[in-house]
Amino acid sequence: MDLMKNDSLELLKRRALVLSLEVAALGTMVMTILHLFNRNTHPLSLVIPPLSVIVCLSLIVYLDRQPQKLYLVTKIALGWSTFALIFPIYFFLLEALLNPEKHFVDTLPPISSGIFLLNTSMTVFLCPRDAIRTVLFYWAIVALPIVTYFIFHLQELETPRGLDLIFTFVPAMGVNFALIMFNGNLQENAHSLYLERIQLKEMSERDALTGAFNRGEGERILQILINQADREVGVILFDIDNFKRVNDNFGHLIGDRVLQEITQTCEAHLRKKDTLIRWGGEEFLIVVIGENQSELKELAERLRIAIANHQISVVGKVTASFGIASHQPQVSLSRLFKRADEALYRAKRQGRNQVVIAENF
């Protein structure tokens, strides 16, 4: 269940990243063309946009060929975006400090909105805590130097561009950060609700005492397997011998312990593809995939011996009787259970602690 969720989330993130890279490539391509036709374009603007086009297109091609490298491509994309946005800010800021004739508000390209786009990307591609830390880091390395510059250059702050920049990097980024924190809390709450739903689903599928699948979920699993015509399916139905005597002599709490230890013993001898179900009371059903009747019997014999040899505190040793049946075409689920049940009762009548194969009919 978690694996399916992770795969689905990774697919969504991959699609979002490809779309973002496509839009970024198109946007920087347009910027490159416009700058080429502008004689007054700063040399820096003739370098970063075309490089961004190359980086975005290269990452799209690489991700298409290596979809499992989503995390690496995301890191490269965010890293390049950070450089492409922050480097010009520091370059033109330093240029304005070194050359009083050049004003920062006149030379800085219109890239301040890119910070908001980058911050928004954090909420999609990073976990909430990492996104919040990264946004704070960006604010510190971008907003603080600009605010400090304007404190010592009030004449530039009073210009329309200066007011726009100070509004962008102080109150607007503050609101942006607050929304990112709110989104992070929403994601964490959504994750908590998802985990609670998984736990509730697990509780609805599992037997509370033994941890094995309950009968309702077991029937659903078995029906799904039977509907897959290319799979051979068999069932092993077993019942703990003289279990009522255990309850009468030692009490129901000890009886519960017996059921739990029998479950653990069986699970230790089953494969991952086998499904253990508490069928009811002291009765259990095992669904086995891809085994013929003789192999079913061998598995049942191993379980019978393991149960008979297991020492249980207070009670000692108990035994179990087994009935096995293989699914036959055009035979209903209820008929399969009935055949296994009849084989189990034959094992009981013949002296218990044995395995009986269901008759074909």
C-alpha positions in Angstrom: 0.0 0.0 0.0 2.8 2.4 0.9 4.8 1.3 -2.1 1.8 2.0 -4.4 1.4 5.5 -2.8 5.1 6.3 -3.2 5.1 5.2 -6.9 2.1 7.3 -7.6 3.6 10.3 -5.8 6.9 9.9 -7.7 5.0 9.8 -11.0 3.2 13.0 -10.1 6.4 14.7 -9.1 8.1 13.6 -12.3 5.3 15.0 -14.4 5.4 18.3 -12.5 9.2 18.5 -12.9 9.0 17.9 -16.7 6.3 20.5 -17.1 8.2 23.0 -15.0 11.4 22.4 -17.1 9.4 22.7 -20.3 7.9 26.0 -19.3 11.3 27.3 -18.0 13.0 26.3 -21.3 10.3 28.1 -23.3 10.5 31.2 -21.2 14.3 31.4 -21.2 14.2 30.8 -25.0 11.9 33.7 -25.5 14.2 35.8 -23.2 17.2 34.8 -25.2 15.6 35.8 -28.5 14.5 39.2 -27.1 17.9 39.9 -25.7 19.6 39.2 -29.0 17.6 41.9 -30.7 18.3 44.5 -28.0 21.5 46.4 -28.5 21.7 47.5 -24.8 21.4 44.0 -23.3 23.9 43.4 -20.6 26.4 40.6 -21.4 25.2 38.6 -18.4 21.7 38.5 -19.9 23.2 37.0 -23.1 24.8 34.1 -21.1 22.4 32.9 -18.4 19.1 32.6 -20.4 20.6 30.5 -23.2 22.5 28.4 -20.7 19.2 27.9 -18.9 17.6 26.6 -22.1 20.4 24.1 -22.5 20.2 22.9 -18.9 16.4 22.6 -18.9 16.3 20.6 -22.2 19.2 18.4 -21.1 17.4 17.6 -17.8 14.2 16.7 -19.7 16.0 14.3 -22.0 18.0 12.8 -19.1 14.9 12.3 -17.0 13.1 10.6 -19.9 15.9 8.1 -20.3 16.6 7.7 -16.5 13.2 8.2 -14.8 14.6 6.7 -11.6 16.9 9.7 -11.3 14.1 12.0 -10.3 15.8 13.1 -7.1 19.1 13.9 -8.8 17.4 15.9 -11.6 15.3 17.8 -9.1 18.5 18.8 -7.2 20.2 19.9 -10.4 17.1 21.9 -11.5 16.7 23.6 -8.1 20.5 24.2 -7.9 20.7 25.8 -11.4 17.5 27.9 -10.7 19.1 29.2 -7.5 22.3 30.1 -9.3 20.5 31.7 -12.3 18.4 33.9 -9.9 20.8 34.8 -7.2 24.0 35.3 -9.2 22.6 38.3 -11.2 21.3 39.9 -8.0 24.8 39.8 -6.4 26.5 40.7 -9.6 24.4 43.9 -10.1 24.5 44.7 -6.4 28.2 44.5 -6.3 28.4 46.5 -9.5 26.3 49.3 -8.0 28.4 49.4 -4.9 31.7 49.6 -6.8 30.4 52.1 -9.4 28.2 54.9 -7.9 27.1 56.0 -11.3 25.2 52.7 -11.8 22.0 52.3 -9.8 20.9 48.9 -8.7 17.3 49.7 -9.5 18.2 50.5 -13.1 20.5 47.6 -13.8 18.8 44.6 -12.1 16.8 42.5 -14.6 13.2 41.8 -13.8 13.9 38.5 -12.1 12.5 39.1 -8.6 9.3 37.1 -9.4 11.5 34.1 -10.1 12.2 33.9 -6.3 8.5 33.3 -5.7 8.4 30.6 -8.4 11.4 28.9 -6.9 9.8 29.1 -3.4 6.6 27.5 -4.8 8.7 24.7 -6.3 10.1 23.9 -2.9 6.6 23.0 -1.6 6.2 20.5 -4.5 9.6 18.8 -4.7 10.9 19.0 -1.1 9.4 17.7 2.2 7.8 20.5 4.3 10.6 20.9 6.7 13.3 21.1 4.0 11.1 23.5 2.0 10.8 25.9 5.0 14.5 25.8 5.8 15.4 26.4 2.1 13.0 29.3 1.8 14.4 30.9 4.9 17.9 30.4 3.5 16.9 32.1 0.2 15.4 35.0 2.1 18.5 35.5 4.1 20.9 35.4 1.1 18.7 37.5 -1.2 16.4 39.8 0.8 18.9 40.9 3.5 21.6 42.2 1.1 19.0 44.1 -0.9 17.4 45.6 2.2 20.8 46.5 3.5 21.7 48.2 0.2 18.5 50.3 0.2 19.1 51.4 3.8 22.3 53.1 2.6 20.8 54.2 -0.7 17.5 55.8 0.2 17.3 57.8 -3.0 17.0 54.5 -4.9 14.5 53.1 -2.4 12.2 56.1 -3.2 12.0 55.2 -6.9 9.1 53.0 -8.2 11.5 50.1 -8.8 13.0 50.5 -5.4 9.6 50.4 -3.7 8.6 47.4 -5.8 11.8 45.5 -4.8 11.5 46.3 -1.1 7.9 45.2 -1.1 8.8 42.0 -3.0 11.6 41.0 -0.7 10.1 42.0 2.7 6.2 41.9 3.1 5.5 39.8 0.0 8.1 37.2 0.8 6.9 37.2 4.4 3.4 36.3 3.2 4.9 33.7 0.8 6.8 32.2 3.7 3.7 32.1 5.9 1.8 30.3 3.1 4.6 27.8 2.7 4.6 27.1 6.4 0.8 26.7 6.3 1.1 24.3 3.3 3.7 22.3 5.2 1.4 21.9 8.2 -1.4 20.8 5.8 0.9 18.2 4.2 1.9 16.9 7.7 -1.7 16.7 8.7 -2.6 14.9 5.5 0.2 12.5 6.0 -1.0 11.8 9.6 -4.5 11.2 8.3 -3.1 8.8 5.6 -1.3 6.8 8.2 -4.4 6.6 10.4 -6.4 5.4 7.4 -3.8 2.7 6.7 -3.9 1.7 10.3 -7.7 1.5 10.3 -7.6 -0.5 7.0 -5.1 -2.8 8.5 -7.3 -3.3 11.5 -10.3 -4.0 9.3 -8.3 -6.6 7.4 -6.5 -8.3 10.3 -7.6 -10.5 13.1 -7.1 -8.5 16.3 -5.8 -11.5 18.3 -3.4 -13.3 16.0 -2.6 -10.7 13.4 -3.5 -13.0 10.5 -5.9 -11.9 7.9 -9.5 -12.1 9.0 -12.1 -14.2 7.1 -13.7 -11.4 5.2 -10.3 -10.2 3.8 -9.2 -13.8 3.2 -12.2 -14.5 1.0 -11.6 -11.3 -1.0 -7.9 -12.2 -1.5 -8.8 -15.8 -2.5 -11.5 -14.6 -5.0 -9.0 -12.3 -6.7 -6.5 -15.1 -7.1 -9.1 -17.5 -8.5 -10.2 -14.9 -11.0 -6.7 -14.9 -12.4 -7.1 -17.9 -14.5 -3.3 -18.3 -15.2 -2.7 -19.1 -11.5 -3.0 -22.4 -9.8 -4.5 -21.9 -6.3 -4.8 -24.3 -3.4 -6.1 -24.1 0.2 -5.0 -25.7 3.4 -7.6 -25.7 6.1 -6.6 -26.8 9.6 -8.1 -26.9 13.0 -6.4 -27.2 16.4 -7.3 -30.6 18.0 -9.2 -30.6 21.2 -9.0 -26.8 21.6 -12.2 -26.7 23.7 -10.3 -28.9 26.3 -7.5 -26.2 26.4 -10.0 -23.5 27.2 -11.8 -25.6 29.7 -8.7 -26.7 31.5 -6.5 -23.5 31.3 -8.9 -20.7 30.6 -9.6 -18.5 27.6 -6.5 -16.3 28.1 -4.2 -19.4 27.8 -6.4 -20.4 24.8 -5.7 -17.1 23.2 -2.0 -17.6 23.7 -2.2 -21.0 22.0 -3.8 -19.3 19.0 -1.1 -16.7 18.9 1.8 -19.1 19.1 0.2 -21.4 16.5 -0.1 -18.4 14.2 3.6 -17.5 14.7 4.7 -21.1 14.2 2.8 -21.3 10.9 4.1 -17.9 9.7 7.7 -19.0 10.4 7.2 -21.9 7.9 5.2 -20.1 5.2 6.6 -18.3 2.2 5.9 -14.7 1.4 3.4 -15.6 -1.3 1.4 -17.8 1.1 -1.5 -16.1 2.9 -2.5 -17.1 6.4 -6.1 -16.4 7.4 -7.9 -17.0 10.7 -11.0 -18.6 9.4 -12.9 -18.6 12.7 -12.3 -19.8 16.3 -9.4 -22.3 16.3 -9.7 -22.8 12.5 -7.2 -21.4 10.0 -6.9 -21.3 6.2 -3.8 -21.0 4.1 -4.0 -19.8 0.5 -1.2 -21.2 -1.6 -0.3 -20.0 -5.1 1.4 -22.1 -7.9 1.6 -25.5 -6.1 0.1 -28.8 -7.2 -1.7 -31.2 -4.9 1.4 -33.1 -3.8 3.3 -29.9 -3.0 0.3 -28.7 -1.0 0.4 -31.9 1.0 4.1 -31.5 1.7 3.6 -28.0 3.0 0.7 -29.1 5.2 2.8 -31.9 6.6 5.6 -29.5 7.5 3.1 -27.3 9.3 1.5 -30.2 11.1 4.9 -31.4 12.3 6.0 -27.9 13.4 2.8 -27.4 15.4 3.0 -30.8 17.0 6.7 -30.2 18.0 6.1 -26.7 19.4 6.1 -26.5 23.2 3.6 -24.0 24.6 4.0 -22.7 28.1 1.5 -24.1 30.6 -0.3 -26.2 27.9 2.6 -28.2 26.5 2.1 -29.5 23.0 -1.0 -29.4 20.8 -1.7 -30.9 17.4 -3.8 -29.9 14.4 -5.7 -31.7 11.7 -5.5 -30.6 8.0 -7.6 -30.8 5.0 -6.3 -29.6 1.6 -8.0 -28.8 -1.7 -6.9 -27.4 -5.1 -9.2 -25.1 -7.0 -10.8 -26.6 -10.1 -12.1 -24.7 -13.1 -15.8 -23.8 -13.0 -16.0 -24.6 -9.3 -17.2 -21.9 -6.9 -15.4 -20.5 -3.9 -17.9 -22.0 -1.5 -17.4 -25.4 -3.1 -13.7 -25.2 -2.7 -14.1 -24.4 1.0 -16.6 -27.3 1.4 -14.1 -29.7 -0.1 -11.3 -28.6 2.2 -13.7 -28.7 5.1 -14.8 -32.2 4.4 -11.2 -33.3 4.1 -10.5 -31.7 7.5 -13.3 -33.5 9.2 -12.1 -36.8 7.7 -8.7 -36.1 9.3 -10.6 -35.6 12.6 -12.5 -38.8 12.3 -9.5 -40.8 11.4 -7.7 -39.9 14.6 -6.6 -36.2 14.3 -3.0 -34.8 13.8 -2.9 -35.8 10.1 -3.3 -34.4 6.6 -6.1 -35.5 4.3 -6.5 -34.5 0.6 -10.0 -33.5 -0.6 -11.6 -35.8 -3.1 -12.1 -34.5 -6.7 -15.7 -34.1 -7.6 
